[in-house]
Amino acid sequence: QVQLVESGGGLVPAGGSLRLSCVASGRAFGSYPMGWFRQAPGKERECVAAISWSGGRTYYADSVKGRFTISRENAKNTVSLQMNSLSPEDTAVYYCAIRIIIGSGTYAYTGINDYSYWGQGTQVTVSS
């Protein structure tokens, strides 16, 4: 069984920054792709960033390109999301996810159904 625990959310004024972290336990974390998703009230969950097992491939949603950076430290079983220049439109619950499928580590996946396990989420609120 895999457990993912997010941290780093909070309340920040527009233009500010936050760094989200997700620690994984229970499996060989370094072999699998991971992603960060968010879900705002009344909206569907969407992928904002994703990363391959090595970090060599990344994906960013258009809405966050140039502002968010995804990274991972496999030795620490951690994936992070650095969020800069935050706006009220970034307010959402942010979730990390891991795709536990053998042989799929090379790519950065963006679909909800691409992922096997999810964290409980961390709230990010950006005030105007």
C-alpha positions as CSV (number, residue, x, y, z in Angstrom):
1,Q,0.0,0.0,0.0
2,V,1.2,3.5,-0.8
3,Q,0.6,6.6,1.4
4,L,1.0,10.1,0.1
5,V,1.0,13.0,2.6
6,E,0.9,16.6,1.3
7,S,2.0,19.7,3.2
8,G,2.7,23.3,2.7
9,G,-0.7,24.7,1.9
10,G,-2.1,27.8,3.5
11,L,-3.3,31.4,3.0
12,V,-1.2,33.7,0.9
13,P,-1.8,37.1,-0.6
14,A,-1.9,37.5,-4.4
15,G,1.6,37.6,-5.8
16,G,3.0,35.5,-3.0
17,S,4.6,32.1,-3.1
18,L,4.1,28.7,-1.5
19,R,5.9,25.4,-1.7
20,L,4.0,22.2,-1.5
21,S,5.6,18.9,-0.6
22,C,4.4,15.3,-0.9
23,V,6.1,12.5,0.9
24,A,5.4,8.9,-0.2
25,S,5.8,5.8,1.8
26,G,5.2,2.1,1.2
27,R,6.7,1.5,-2.2
28,A,9.8,2.2,-4.4
29,F,8.9,5.8,-4.9
30,G,11.7,6.6,-7.3
31,S,10.4,4.3,-10.1
32,Y,7.1,5.9,-10.8
33,P,5.7,9.1,-12.3
34,M,4.0,11.6,-10.1
35,G,1.7,14.6,-10.5
36,W,0.1,17.5,-8.8
37,F,-3.6,18.2,-9.3
38,R,-5.9,20.8,-8.0
39,Q,-9.7,21.1,-7.5
40,A,-11.5,24.3,-6.9
41,P,-15.1,24.5,-5.6
42,G,-17.5,23.5,-8.4
43,K,-14.8,22.6,-10.8
44,E,-13.2,19.4,-12.0
45,R,-9.9,18.1,-10.7
46,E,-7.1,19.2,-13.1
47,C,-3.5,18.4,-13.5
48,V,-1.3,21.4,-12.9
49,A,2.1,19.6,-13.1
50,A,3.5,16.1,-13.6
51,I,6.9,14.6,-13.6
52,S,8.5,11.3,-14.8
53,W,10.4,9.0,-12.5
54,S,13.7,10.6,-13.2
55,G,12.5,14.1,-13.5
56,G,13.6,14.2,-17.1
57,R,10.1,14.9,-18.3
58,T,7.7,17.4,-16.9
59,Y,4.3,18.8,-17.8
60,Y,2.7,22.1,-16.8
61,A,-0.8,23.3,-17.4
62,D,-0.9,26.5,-19.5
63,S,-2.4,28.3,-16.6
64,V,0.7,27.7,-14.4
65,K,3.6,27.7,-16.9
66,G,6.3,30.0,-15.8
67,R,5.0,30.3,-12.3
68,F,5.0,26.7,-10.9
69,T,7.9,24.3,-10.8
70,I,7.6,20.6,-10.0
71,S,10.6,18.7,-8.7
72,R,11.4,15.4,-7.0
73,E,14.0,14.0,-4.7
74,N,13.8,10.2,-5.0
75,A,16.2,9.6,-2.2
76,K,13.8,11.4,0.1
77,N,10.6,10.0,-1.5
78,T,9.5,13.6,-2.0
79,V,7.9,15.5,-4.8
80,S,7.5,19.3,-4.5
81,L,5.6,22.1,-6.2
82,Q,7.0,25.5,-6.0
83,M,4.3,28.1,-6.7
84,N,5.1,31.7,-7.4
85,S,3.1,34.7,-8.5
86,L,0.0,33.2,-7.0
87,S,-3.4,34.6,-8.0
88,P,-6.9,34.1,-6.5
89,E,-7.5,31.7,-9.4
90,D,-5.0,29.3,-8.0
91,T,-7.2,28.8,-4.9
92,A,-8.0,25.1,-4.6
93,V,-7.3,21.9,-2.8
94,Y,-4.0,20.5,-4.2
95,Y,-3.4,16.8,-4.4
96,C,-0.4,14.8,-5.2
97,A,-0.7,11.4,-7.0
98,I,1.6,8.5,-8.0
99,R,1.2,6.1,-10.9
100,I,2.2,2.6,-9.8
101,I,2.4,0.7,-13.1
102,I,5.5,-1.2,-14.0
103,G,7.2,0.3,-17.0
104,S,5.4,3.6,-17.1
105,G,8.0,5.7,-15.4
106,T,9.4,7.5,-18.5
107,Y,6.5,9.8,-19.1
108,A,4.7,12.6,-17.3
109,Y,1.0,11.7,-17.1
110,T,-1.8,14.2,-16.9
111,G,-5.0,12.3,-16.6
112,I,-6.8,11.6,-13.3
113,N,-7.3,7.9,-14.4
114,D,-3.5,7.6,-15.0
115,Y,-2.8,7.6,-11.3
116,S,-3.0,4.8,-8.8
117,Y,-2.9,6.6,-5.4
118,W,-3.7,10.0,-4.1
119,G,-2.9,12.1,-1.1
120,Q,-5.6,13.7,1.1
121,G,-5.0,17.1,-0.3
122,T,-3.8,20.5,1.1
123,Q,-5.8,23.7,0.8
124,V,-4.2,26.7,-0.9
125,T,-6.1,30.0,-0.6
126,V,-4.9,33.1,-2.4
127,S,-6.4,36.4,-1.2
128,S,-6.9,39.3,-3.5
